[in-house]
Amino acid sequence: MKSIDKQQAQRLFVTGLSLITSYGPCGRNIMAAEWTMQISYEPMLIAVFLHEGSSTLKNIKETKYFGINVASEEQTELISVAGGYSRKEIDKLKIRNLFQTRPNKKQFPLIAGCIINTECKLFMIKKIGDHTMIVGKVTSIRYDKAKKPLIYHNNRYFRVGQMIEPVRDEVKIDEKMFDMFCAKNQNKFILKCVGAIVRSKNKILILSNNIEQDAIKTIPYIIPTRDKDNKKELENYLENLKLDISLKDEPKIRRLFVKNESRYQRINFILFEGSLRNKSKSITWKSVKEDSFLRSLIK
Ligand SMILES: Cc1cc2nc3c(=O)[nH]c(=O)nc-3n(C[C@H](O)[C@H](O)[C@H](O)COP(=O)(O)O)c2cc1C
């Protein structure tokens, strides 16, 4: 691997930026760190990767307490100064009119104007490659939702851009079918379904998915159990229905945005193509022309 390629590629990662505050043998201090990320919810842990020469690392090794202040888009100058000078060179926190601090009982400061401020206790420390990972356990946290995070990419600062709408096909379905999916959804953000597409010319095998008395006929499908093999579960379901269908590997995924009047929900269908082994059984087939939902599934 050419080192020029490595250098160029390394710049293409996208990160946020944080100001790490500390105190200790090097005095009160602040540095910039792009390599900062939350790594556990409970306990809430944040890892920061610090180079060996940093005064911040020396401080934290000694005192075991530090602050992580996630920078907002107004703080590019603060990051450039905190990252451009070492405490060995200058007491950065004393530079006039630059770092405004928040009231704080700890000996390290918390920085005003950030999107998140946390106080951390050292939870773990480990040298990894040419940096040392310090993991902080969050002991207190505050955030400001009005602030926007600062983004770092290719040695440049950015703001968060326009949200990208997820790619989903919109399909209108009737009220009964919508209610059936709602009943199965139980307030999940996305309803995950696994179904079988069995074709015969322009027709698709459909079944009664009788969740209430009004049976709704559509492809055979299940709501899979989390962490269980989707294909095996579907095969078991078909077997219980005495449907002798062999399913191919390599399913496709259809991500739908189904609508009925003003109601909508997101549904993901993992779909296995199947073929009926025993055609003698009385089976219901439906032409895809008649059914927009089926059409959206086989697209
Ligand atoms: C945008 C930016 C991001 C940085 N990210 C990191 C980082 O993730 N880890 C690190 O060790 N140094 C990082 N640095 C470099 C340190 O902030 C820099 O070496 C600083 O002078 C260390 O300060 P200290 O010696 O006072 O602790 C970054 C610098 C900048 C400008």
The ligand as a MOL file (V3000), in Angstrom:
LIG
                    3D

  0  0  0     0  0            999 V3000
M  V30 BEGIN CTAB
M  V30 COUNTS 31 33 0 0 0
M  V30 BEGIN ATOM
M  V30 1 C -9.3270 19.5200 13.7930 0
M  V30 2 C -8.3430 18.8370 14.6920 0
M  V30 3 C -8.6180 17.5630 15.1670 0
M  V30 4 C -7.7040 16.8910 15.9930 0
M  V30 5 N -8.0010 15.6380 16.4510 0
M  V30 6 C -7.1210 15.0020 17.2550 0
M  V30 7 C -7.4270 13.7220 17.7970 0
M  V30 8 O -8.4910 13.1490 17.5630 0
M  V30 9 N -6.4980 13.1240 18.5910 0
M  V30 10 C -5.3090 13.7200 18.8800 0
M  V30 11 O -4.5100 13.1300 19.5930 0
M  V30 12 N -4.9860 14.9480 18.4010 0
M  V30 13 C -5.8770 15.5980 17.6220 0
M  V30 14 N -5.5880 16.8440 17.1550 0
M  V30 15 C -4.3100 17.4540 17.5420 0
M  V30 16 C -4.2940 18.0010 18.9750 0
M  V30 17 O -5.4390 18.7650 19.2400 0
M  V30 18 C -3.0350 18.8140 19.1380 0
M  V30 19 O -1.9200 17.9750 19.0600 0
M  V30 20 C -2.9960 19.6410 20.4140 0
M  V30 21 O -1.9450 20.5610 20.2920 0
M  V30 22 C -2.7810 18.8370 21.6700 0
M  V30 23 O -2.8680 19.7270 22.7380 0
M  V30 24 P -2.2220 19.4670 24.1730 0
M  V30 25 O -0.8040 19.0640 23.9690 0
M  V30 26 O -2.3480 20.8030 24.8430 0
M  V30 27 O -3.0150 18.3910 24.8170 0
M  V30 28 C -6.4870 17.5270 16.3480 0
M  V30 29 C -6.2240 18.8150 15.8710 0
M  V30 30 C -7.1410 19.4690 15.0610 0
M  V30 31 C -6.8490 20.8500 14.5630 0
M  V30 END ATOM
M  V30 BEGIN BOND
M  V30 1 1 1 2
M  V30 2 1 2 3
M  V30 3 2 2 30
M  V30 4 2 3 4
M  V30 5 1 4 5
M  V30 6 1 4 28
M  V30 7 2 5 6
M  V30 8 1 6 7
M  V30 9 1 6 13
M  V30 10 2 7 8
M  V30 11 1 7 9
M  V30 12 1 9 10
M  V30 13 2 10 11
M  V30 14 1 10 12
M  V30 15 2 12 13
M  V30 16 1 13 14
M  V30 17 1 14 15
M  V30 18 1 14 28
M  V30 19 1 15 16
M  V30 20 1 16 17
M  V30 21 1 16 18
M  V30 22 1 18 19
M  V30 23 1 18 20
M  V30 24 1 20 21
M  V30 25 1 20 22
M  V30 26 1 22 23
M  V30 27 1 23 24
M  V30 28 2 24 25
M  V30 29 1 24 26
M  V30 30 1 24 27
M  V30 31 2 28 29
M  V30 32 1 29 30
M  V30 33 1 30 31
M  V30 END BOND
M  V30 END CTAB
M  END
